[in-house]
Amino acid sequence: MSESAIAEISLQPGQPRRFLKPETQTAMLFLLPSFLGFMIFMALPILASLALSFTNWQLLKTPSFVGFQNYIKLFTVDPAFYTILSNTLFFAVEYLALNIVVSLTLAVWISSLKRGKAIFRVIFFLPTFTPTIAASVVWLLIFTPDGLADSIIRSLGLGLPNFLLSSSWAMQAVVLVTLWANVGYNVVMFNAALDLVPKHYLEAAMIDGAGPWRRFWRIRLPLISPTVFFATVMTAITSLQVFDEIFAMTRGGPGSATATLGFAIYQKGFTNFQMGYASALAWVMFVMIMGLTILQFHMQRKWVHYDE
């Protein structure tokens, strides 16, 4: 006889049937505050922003339903949208590539050290503790005319213009600051993954005559590929949402050279009070992030190796 049948027979007449075990009920009780917090402060605002994207709400006026007019305006009327979109994609691609390459290189170097690994982990991770706005303001002072960077460039006789005043170099300055502030996360993560690579694999490869470069590409990198994949996904998501550095350093300038979706959402919503239009921009960003994440999860099958 099955356990469910025995449980039904053991129930006395008139005794209520329990659908959840006592431990499950206790777990749900403890999870309830977090669930309510998520619903009130995350889920409901997200749904509200979706509803607002179909209105012309200007913050101080009563919103009215306009259907898909905000989205139509984005893709057909607003001349700045495609510039903002291209700036966002350019920043995301460049920052993502530099972050992964630089952090992985630093992690490999730290893992090769005989002493001082913990010290260098702390050194590279320290900038992540600095508030982004504070770090951006310091870098703004460095990049301003007659600042530290400008003085070094002039002393070396280089013909480079001031970074923040050049439409060609302003985005590179933002990428540099963002990289400095956030590369430490992936450095520590990659270094931890490299330290967990079984030593006997590397020793066997050395016996077979494999050099450091081949050991890295054939053994270490495949074994840490799940960590690389996780770092790539998270870094791509944050790069598409960049805002703090641009707000503090360039305000989208010069012109619109550094205007991204994150900054455009702030500008439309809290400067021009076009909350419906800003919500439409936010949902365009959401679709981009979701599409890129789905693409990354689909492509991981070709290069990410999980232990069976």
Number of C-alpha atoms within 10 A of each C-alpha: 5 6 8 9 9 10 10 10 10 9 11 9 7 6 7 8 10 7 8 9 9 10 9 11 12 12 11 12 11 11 11 12 11 11 13 12 11 13 13 12 11 12 12 12 13 16 10 11 18 16 15 21 25 21 24 22 22 18 14 8 9 9 15 13 14 14 13 13 16 21 20 12 14 18 12 10 11 13 11 13 19 13 17 21 18 16 20 22 17 17 21 21 14 13 23 23 14 16 27 19 13 16 23 22 14 22 26 18 12 22 17 13 10 7 10 10 15 10 11 17 20 12 10 21 20 14 17 15 11 13 11 18 16 13 20 23 15 13 21 21 14 15 21 17 16 13 14 13 17 18 15 12 14 13 9 8 9 10 8 11 14 19 20 22 16 16 16 14 18 23 24 18 22 25 23 15 20 21 17 16 22 21 24 25 19 26 26 22 18 25 23 16 20 22 16 12 15 12 9 9 12 19 13 11 16 14 9 9 11 15 12 12 10 13 17 16 11 14 16 21 19 16 21 21 18 18 19 19 18 15 20 18 18 13 21 21 20 13 22 26 18 20 22 19 25 25 20 18 24 22 20 23 18 17 12 15 20 31 27 26 26 22 22 22 21 19 19 18 20 14 11 13 18 20 25 29 25 27 26 26 24 22 16 16 20 15 12 15 19 13 11 16 17 12 11 16 13 10 12 13 10 7 11 17 15 11 5 3
